[in-house]
Amino acid sequence: MKNNRFETGSASVELVLLTPVLMILVLLVVFAGRSGEVLLQVKHAADQGARAASISAVSKQTVEGRSAALKDLIATGVSCNNPRISVEPQSLGTTRYVKVAVECEVNRKGLDLLGVGAKTVRAESIEVLDTYRAG
């Protein structure tokens, strides 16, 4: 097999050219994973907050719902930045329910090379008030 002097070192050049592209692809996969994780965390926190609010006394629904959602976000990790939680007791005819909305930003720590802006994730959960709740 003959070696052409123009082909020597071509693998090194190809590797140098492809490395940045591969790194960006890896960072995109990490960002997509974090976004999915935050979406699951936010949905679970909204569910927990709505459930806690639905079984508590009417005077404590907002506090209990917000507290339960925040505790759940803290317990599940640090992928969520600046959480915002709203608890709204509502009614439709004779049916009373509580709606909890949770939103936060995806943690972009270590992903500055991508240059992506802040991504906010939002989830809502609705629970009908328990007829036999505390108050």
Secondary structure, 3 states (H helix, E strand, C coil): CCCCCCCCCHHHHHHHHHHHHHHHHHHHHHHHHHHHHHHHHHHHHHHHHHHHHHCCCHHHHHHHHHHHHHHHHHHHCCCEEEEEEEEEEEEECCEEEEEEEEEEEECCCCCHHHCCCCCEEEEEEEEECCCCCCC
